[in-house]
Each structure stands twice: as C-alpha cells, then as structure tokens.
Amino acid sequence: MADTSNNNTVRVRFAPSPTGPLHIGGVRTALFNWLFARRHNGIFILRIEDTDRNRYVPGSLEQIIEGLKWLGLYWDEGPEVGGPYGPYIQSQRLDLYRKWANWLLEHDKAYKCYCSKERLEELRKARGSGYDRRCRYLTEEERRAHEEAGDPFVIRFKMPLEGETVINDLIRGPITFHNERLQDLILLKSDGYPTYHLANVVDDHLMRVTHIMRASEWIPTAPLHYQLYKAFGWEMPKIAHLPVILNPNGKGKLSKRTQAFSSSGHKVLVLLHEYREAGYLPEAIVNFLTNIGWSFGEDREIFSVEETIPRFELERINPAGARFSFDKLVWLNGIYIRKKSPEELAELLREPLEKAGLRPDKETLLKVAPLVQERIKTLNEVVDMAGFFFRETVEPAPKDLIGKKMTVEQSIEALRRAADVIKSLPEFNAQTLEEALRALAADMSLKAGQLFGVLRVAVTGQKVSPPLFETMEIVGRDRVLERLEKAEKILGQEVEKGADE
C-alpha cells in the first residue's frame, strides 16, 4: 500500500492544459488519480494549467470539464466547486508565481536571463543541446547595463552543477540523474507568466498535494522539480510516473499526431470527445482505461468502478508501456451495452438516431432496443442497423430484392403472395408472421431463407437487420404492406427495362 503517513488526508490533482481536446492518455491520468483519491478517502483536485497563452484554445476548458463529468470523475476541489486553496485556474494566480520567482532571485536560487530568442536558437543549432548558462555568470556591471537598458528577461533556476539528484518513484523505484547534465530551465517567462515547472511546484505545495501521479514523459523534469522544492525548503510530494500508452501494435506512443490502427483495421480514436461522438459508453471507457497499466487481478477484465476502488494500489501498476487494444474496447463497449435495461438503452440510442436526422419516438425505441442490444457494439451502429424503423420509406437496391438463386419474376411473385398472406392474418405479430410465411415458402418450393431474404430487403432496405418477424411487427402491418408493394414496383421496373433492351 502507498505510504500516506506524512499526511492524514491524501490529496492528488489532475492538471490539464486547455490547449485542445482532452487526450485519452490524459483521461487515464485523471482516472488513476481519481481512483487513488477514492481508495484512500482523499481529495481529488482539478487544476487548470492555462499559463501557456500561445497554445490556449478557446472552448477547451469547457470541453475538459464536460468530459470528466461524462466519465463520472467528479472533483472535490477545482473550477465550479471551489475549495480552500483556490483559485484553481493558474492564470488567476499569477501574482503568486511572481512572488515566489522573486523569492528565488533574492535568495540566489535563480537568475535573470537576457538572452534573445535569436541567440538561443543559434545556440541550439550550434550545440545541439540546451542553454549554456551565460547569464548565470554575468558580472554586476553587465547586469546593471541590462537593467538600465530595460532589456526583457526570463528567470531561470540555478540547478546544482555537481552531484546527483535521486527521485524515489513510487512505481519505478529510485531514478538517478547526474546534475551536470541538467539544464537551468526557465521558471518565469518575459510576459510574466510562469512555466509549468514553477507553477506546478508552487501550486502543489500551496494546495497541499501529497501524491503526484503524472505521465512518464515528465520524468526528465522531476530533478528540476525536486531541486525547486529543496530551494524553497518545502517537502516534495510523493511522485509516481504512469506507464506510457502505446499504439495497438506496441510500437510508439499513442498520439493524435500519428494515426494508429487496430489489428482489425479500425481507426484508433485518441480524443475523449471522439469516443463520446462515436457511441462509446463512459463505463466501458473507464473499465478499459483502468486495465491499461494496472491489473485488477483474478484474470478479470470486466469490473465496475465500485469494485476497482478498494483494490486500487500503486503496486498493481506496471511501469512498462501498455498497449492500447482498441479492438478490446470495442468488444467491451458491446458488453456494457448488453448490461443496460431496455429503458436505459432506448434513451441512449436516441442521440445517434437524432444526429442522423431521424425522429425516434419513445414507444418504438423501447421496442427496438432489445432487438439491437445483442447486435451492436457502439451506440452509433443503431443507425445502420435499425434506422429504417424511423423512416417513412426505404430505398432497397433492385439487385438486393432478387432472392438467392431466384429470378426477378420469382421474387416479384414472392413479394405479391407474401403481401396477400399478411393482409389475411387475423393477428399481426411475430409468431403469426413466422408461421404463415414459413408455410408460404414451402408452398412456393422455396427455402425459408430465400423468401425471408427478399422480405427483409423489402421491409428494411438492407440485407442485415434485427430478427425479421419482430422487425415486421414493430414496423406495423400497413407500412410493411406499403414497402412490399414498393419493392414489387421496383422489380417490375427492372423487368420492363430488360424487355426494352
């Protein structure tokens, strides 16, 4: 179990930047922090790190908040809910960062750097590495000249030049860095905004964060953050770097910049809103992401959040990169769809149908939901599978209306006789339809599948649909007869074309 003895209350944070849509890797980081907080009856903080104004994307903050709510990852402190250590949006805390940056200057832990962007770019090209610390060694006279000229500057941290910095990672164990290889990174930019390095250290301390769980890509910055805590005289929170999420083939990090594909050829989605728009359920996404780098045990892949919380320990996290098995998510989403009650599923299916321009009524939806429940793996698949229920007419392709090993004329006869049978039924339901139409197939010396295939395309406009007789019952006798008549006319026109040729 993770050591929480240094503080009675576990406090963790998820600190996204509103620079675009929420990446699925960021969602996994948020989820693991949330689970850890819930496991230890702690506090989950949402903090918005919006100090990179050049990359700020309007609307992305709202998208982050809405996405976390959709997943059920509600925060205890942060935007909208407040808390004792706010504000929780960094652009509203600039005075704090300037105060502590100046404190570092006053205590000779940092220095002003006046180097121009052009010099830094030339330096990067010439050295192939970072800053050469030129301004760290300016004389008092040189500093005074820059000050009198009003030259713009950034504030850089004075990293130790000798020795080692050891980070005790809760997942990976001790990680050693040689100080001589580390850079004097920027803490405060010339526009007065802090970099991530200063802001996150100040905020984590002032917000009393006890445990930091973040992506492994931040490992190289850990020694700087450690030395910053040391310079301030603050205790650094315990830290854990989560395993990287790899492409389904195990090669490379899952990224929105490079499109990945699953083993079955599916395009892998990388942004949270894409999953919502594609018809995935939040429960399935949470279950799936929990499995990436963490093990429930007992060889179980399907489990609820409630089952996960008491088991969520950092010791169960594997530091090695974990594959993003997109095909498994598709399968898992189908499992969660089948767990829904007909009423729940009907309501969930409404949105994709309406987005497709259809007008699903509640009564029909309640009848359709059980028919598609075993057949769809995403909510959006209902449009192709069952959209015909909510259309006034369907447009079957003439070639699809011709039964297997049947002529056009035989198919027309099948449609006509089926219509006559349906008109004569005293009761119109799945059972009476099946009995009567099976008898018709035998009377016409057809295999049941031949007749049913023609009827399916005529009634639904497609070769694949939910069970035929239940489908016909829901569509209703009048509309079924209208569609059979239309299909007969379509094939009749094909006969006329053939005669003209």
Buried (B, 14 or more C-beta within 10 A) or exposed (E): EBEBEEBEEBBBBBBBBBEBBBBBBBBBBBBBBBBBBBBBEBBBBBBBBBBBEEEBEEEBBEBBBBBBEBBEBEBBBBBEEEBEBBBBBBBEBBEBBBEBBEEBBEEEBBBBBBBEEEEBEEBEEEEEEBBBBEBBEBEEEEBEEBEEEEEEBBBBBBBBEEEEBEBEBBBBEEBEBEBEEBBBBBBBBBEEBBBBBBBBBBBBBEBBBBBBBBBBEBBEBBBBBBBBBBBBEBEBBBBBBBBBBBBBEEEEBBEBEEEBEBEEEBEBBBBBBBBBBBBBBBBBBBBBBBBBBBBBEEEEBBBEBEEBBEBBBBEEBEBEBBBBBBBBBBBBBBBBBEBBEBEEBBBBBBBBBEEBEBEBEEEBBBBBBBBBBEBBBBBBBBBEBBBBBBBEEBEBEBEBBBBEEBEBEBBBBBBEBBBEBBEEBEEBEBEBBBEBBBEBBEEBEBBBEBBBBBBBBBBBBBEEBBEBBBBBBBBEBEBBBBBBBBBBEBBBEBEEEEEEE
